[in-house]
Each structure stands twice: as C-alpha cells, then as structure tokens.
Amino acid sequence: MRALVTGGNRGIGKEIARGLVAQGLDVTIGVRDIAMGQAVADEIGATALQCDLQDVSGVADTLGPVDVLVNNAGVLFEHPLLSDAARFDETIDVMLRAPYELTRAVLPHMAASGYGRIVNVSSGWGSFAEGLGGPGAYGIAKAALNALTVAAAREAPQGVKINAMCPGWVRTRMGGPPANLSPEEGADTAIWLATLPEDGPTGKFFRRRQEIAW
C-alpha cells in the first residue's frame, strides 16, 4: 500500500511517515524543498515528492494511486486575524484547500480498490468545544478542516475511513521546546488512524487514541 504524508520532512509529519514505513507501507512525503525532503526520505526509507500546498493541482494530476493520505502540513502565523488577508489566504490554502483537493484526487483509486484511510491532522485549537484558539487564522482553518472531515466521511465510498486528530502540544518548530510531547508521541494517533482495521471509526476526532468533541 502507498501512503502520502504532506509536510513529512520534519516534526510530527516525519514521525508519521517513519511509523508508516515501519508498518510496511510504501511512503511518499510531500515537501516544498525537494533537496531537504529527499535527505529525510533517504533517512527514513521513504520517497520525496515536491508539493506546493498553495497550488496542489499539478500534484493531484501526477500523484498516482494512494491508499493512505495524511494531511499533515500546516502553517502558523502570529499576525492578527483581521489585519493580514494574505496570511489568512495562505493558511486556508495550506490547511483546508489542499486537504480538500488531495482528498478528491485520491478517492477514485480508494473507491475502486474498496480501501482507503485519510487522516486530517487538526488541533484542539480547531475545536469549538475547546474554545477555538490559536493566533491568526490557524484555529479557523483547523475548525474548517474538522468540518471537512465530517462531511467527507459522509460521502466517502465504502471501505474509506476519514478521521481527524489532535496531536497535542508537541516539541516541534511550531510547538516549541516547552511542549510536553515528543514528535513520536504526537504522531502515534495519526499512525493508528492511518492503519485502522475494517471495523474502525470514521468521521471522528481523536487525541491520544480517544475520541474528543468537535
């Protein structure tokens, strides 16, 4: 089976990719910097694909069959929400539009094979139940990604499971050194959802393998 992990060259995405390789999947990491991405891919036993998430049309056209899609890539800007429309647009492009387009691109193969797993790496900041936090448009994009998860799961072909997950506060470039979880711990739930058995859940939101409120 082939998996695509966007933003798989560092942090949580790298550990998700590493974990899927360890489970025997043929893993491709989607990266902006192909030279850096190829070095990471060589390290973990994956392949690298140049992927500009502000314009995924070319990627979607050349992607080929994908059985597992992990929409992991994200951006975080400290700019106030209402003062920077360009940052708003980029946030939505990367964390909502790109997952939407990639989901559409991989579904025909998943439908034909009767199997697929799509994992949307979200955040508690995208949860209305937890206060919709975060700077700029981050929480808005993650809340929209959560909504996409629910709606897409309803339309998904038989055998395809689509879920969202919150990795928690993780020691990455985005999370910072004070975070209480390692990248490996943050990746665990995504790896679990990416390899769910036939009777696993769909259209749900998880943290530490436990369902949480939207």
C-alpha positions as CSV (number, residue, x, y, z in Angstrom):
1,M,0.0,0.0,0.0
2,R,1.2,3.5,-0.8
3,A,0.9,6.4,1.7
4,L,1.3,10.1,1.2
5,V,2.2,12.3,4.2
6,T,2.2,16.1,3.5
7,G,4.8,18.1,5.4
8,G,6.6,14.8,6.1
9,N,10.2,16.3,6.2
10,R,10.2,17.3,9.9
11,G,8.4,17.2,13.2
12,I,5.1,15.2,13.5
13,G,4.9,14.5,9.8
14,K,8.3,12.9,9.7
15,E,7.5,10.6,12.6
16,I,4.1,9.7,11.0
17,A,6.0,8.8,7.8
18,R,8.6,6.9,9.7
19,G,5.9,5.0,11.6
20,L,4.1,4.0,8.4
21,V,7.4,2.8,6.8
22,A,7.9,0.7,9.9
23,Q,4.5,-0.9,9.3
24,G,5.4,-1.8,5.7
25,L,3.8,0.9,3.7
26,D,5.4,2.5,0.7
27,V,5.6,6.1,1.9
28,T,5.9,9.3,0.0
29,I,6.5,12.6,1.8
30,G,5.1,15.8,0.3
31,V,7.6,18.6,0.7
32,R,8.3,22.1,-0.5
33,D,12.1,21.8,-0.5
34,I,12.8,18.7,-2.6
35,A,16.5,18.6,-1.7
36,M,15.8,18.7,2.1
37,G,12.9,16.3,1.6
38,Q,14.9,13.7,-0.3
39,A,17.5,13.7,2.5
40,V,14.8,13.0,5.1
41,A,13.2,10.4,2.8
42,D,16.5,8.6,2.4
43,E,16.9,8.6,6.2
44,I,13.5,7.0,6.9
45,G,13.2,4.8,3.9
46,A,10.6,6.8,2.0
47,T,10.5,8.8,-1.2
48,A,10.0,12.6,-1.6
49,L,7.6,14.5,-3.8
50,Q,7.7,18.2,-4.4
51,C,4.4,19.6,-3.2
52,D,3.3,23.2,-3.1
53,L,0.2,23.2,-1.0
54,Q,-0.8,26.6,-2.2
55,D,-1.3,25.1,-5.6
56,V,-1.8,21.3,-5.5
57,S,-3.4,21.0,-8.9
58,G,-0.1,19.7,-10.5
59,V,0.5,17.3,-7.7
60,A,-3.1,15.9,-7.9
61,D,-2.7,15.3,-11.6
62,T,0.5,13.3,-11.2
63,L,0.1,11.7,-7.8
64,G,-0.9,8.2,-8.9
65,P,-2.6,5.6,-6.6
66,V,-2.6,6.4,-2.9
67,D,-4.2,4.2,-0.3
68,V,-3.4,6.3,2.8
69,L,-3.4,10.1,2.8
70,V,-2.2,12.0,5.9
71,N,-2.9,15.7,5.5
72,N,-0.3,16.9,8.0
73,A,1.3,20.1,6.6
74,G,0.4,23.3,8.4
75,V,1.4,27.0,8.8
76,L,1.1,29.2,11.9
77,F,1.3,33.0,11.7
78,E,1.2,35.3,14.7
79,H,-0.4,38.1,12.7
80,P,-3.8,39.3,14.0
81,L,-6.7,37.7,12.1
82,L,-8.3,40.8,10.7
83,S,-5.2,42.7,9.8
84,D,-3.5,40.4,7.3
85,A,-5.6,39.0,4.4
86,A,-2.6,37.4,2.7
87,R,-1.7,35.3,5.7
88,F,-5.4,34.3,6.0
89,D,-5.4,33.1,2.4
90,E,-2.2,31.2,2.8
91,T,-3.5,29.5,6.0
92,I,-6.7,28.4,4.3
93,D,-4.9,27.3,1.2
94,V,-2.5,25.0,3.1
95,M,-4.7,23.7,5.8
96,L,-8.1,23.4,4.1
97,R,-8.0,23.8,0.3
98,A,-5.0,21.5,-0.1
99,P,-6.5,18.7,2.0
100,Y,-9.8,19.1,0.1
101,E,-8.1,18.8,-3.3
102,L,-5.8,15.9,-2.3
103,T,-8.8,14.0,-0.8
104,R,-10.6,14.5,-4.1
105,A,-7.5,13.3,-6.0
106,V,-7.1,10.0,-4.1
107,L,-10.7,9.0,-3.7
108,P,-11.2,7.4,-7.1
109,H,-8.5,4.9,-6.5
110,M,-9.7,4.2,-3.0
111,A,-13.2,3.7,-4.3
112,A,-12.0,1.3,-7.0
113,S,-10.0,-0.7,-4.5
114,G,-12.6,-0.6,-1.7
115,Y,-10.0,0.6,0.8
116,G,-8.7,3.9,1.9
117,R,-7.6,5.8,5.0
118,I,-7.5,9.6,5.2
119,V,-6.2,11.3,8.3
120,N,-6.5,15.1,8.8
121,V,-4.0,16.4,11.3
122,S,-6.0,19.0,13.2
123,S,-5.7,20.7,16.6
124,G,-7.6,21.4,19.8
125,W,-7.4,25.0,18.6
126,G,-9.9,24.0,15.9
127,S,-12.4,22.6,18.4
128,F,-15.4,24.8,19.3
129,A,-15.6,22.7,22.5
130,E,-12.1,23.8,23.5
131,G,-12.6,27.5,22.7
132,L,-11.3,27.8,19.1
133,G,-7.9,29.1,20.0
134,G,-4.6,30.0,18.3
135,P,-3.3,33.1,16.6
136,G,-4.4,34.4,13.3
137,A,-6.5,32.1,11.1
138,Y,-5.0,28.9,12.5
139,G,-8.0,27.8,14.6
140,I,-10.4,28.8,11.8
141,A,-8.6,26.7,9.3
142,K,-8.5,23.7,11.7
143,A,-12.2,24.1,12.5
144,A,-12.9,24.1,8.8
145,L,-10.7,21.0,8.4
146,N,-12.7,19.3,11.1
147,A,-15.9,20.2,9.3
148,L,-14.5,18.8,6.0
149,T,-13.6,15.6,7.9
150,V,-17.2,15.1,9.0
151,A,-18.8,16.0,5.6
152,A,-16.2,14.0,3.5
153,A,-16.7,10.9,5.7
154,R,-20.4,11.0,5.0
155,E,-19.7,11.0,1.2
156,A,-16.7,8.6,1.3
157,P,-17.0,5.3,-0.7
158,Q,-17.4,2.1,1.1
159,G,-14.1,1.0,2.7
160,V,-12.8,4.5,3.0
161,K,-12.4,6.0,6.5
162,I,-11.7,9.7,7.1
163,N,-10.9,11.0,10.6
164,A,-9.2,14.0,12.2
165,M,-6.8,14.0,15.1
166,C,-5.1,16.4,17.5
167,P,-1.5,15.5,18.2
168,G,-1.4,17.6,21.4
169,W,1.3,20.1,22.3
170,V,4.4,18.7,20.6
171,R,8.1,19.7,20.7
172,T,8.4,20.8,17.0
173,R,9.4,24.0,15.3
174,M,5.7,25.1,15.6
175,G,5.1,23.8,19.1
176,G,8.4,25.0,20.6
177,P,10.8,23.5,23.2
178,P,8.4,23.8,26.2
179,A,5.8,21.4,24.7
180,N,5.1,18.3,26.8
181,L,5.1,15.6,24.0
182,S,7.7,14.3,21.7
183,P,7.1,14.2,17.9
184,E,6.9,10.4,18.2
185,E,4.1,10.7,20.8
186,G,2.3,13.3,18.7
187,A,2.4,11.0,15.7
188,D,1.0,7.9,17.4
189,T,-2.7,8.7,16.9
190,A,-2.2,9.6,13.2
191,I,-0.4,6.3,12.6
192,W,-3.2,4.4,14.3
193,L,-5.9,6.1,12.2
194,A,-3.9,5.6,9.0
195,T,-3.9,1.8,9.6
196,L,-7.4,1.3,11.1
197,P,-9.0,-2.1,10.6
198,E,-12.2,-2.6,8.7
199,D,-14.3,-2.1,11.8
200,G,-12.6,1.1,12.8
201,P,-14.3,4.5,13.2
202,T,-14.8,7.2,10.6
203,G,-15.9,10.8,10.7
204,K,-14.5,11.3,14.2
205,F,-11.9,13.5,16.1
206,F,-9.3,11.9,18.3
207,R,-6.5,12.7,20.7
208,R,-4.2,10.0,22.3
209,R,-6.5,7.5,20.5
210,Q,-9.5,8.7,22.4
211,E,-12.5,10.5,20.7
212,I,-12.8,14.2,21.6
213,A,-15.5,16.7,21.0
214,W,-15.6,18.9,17.9
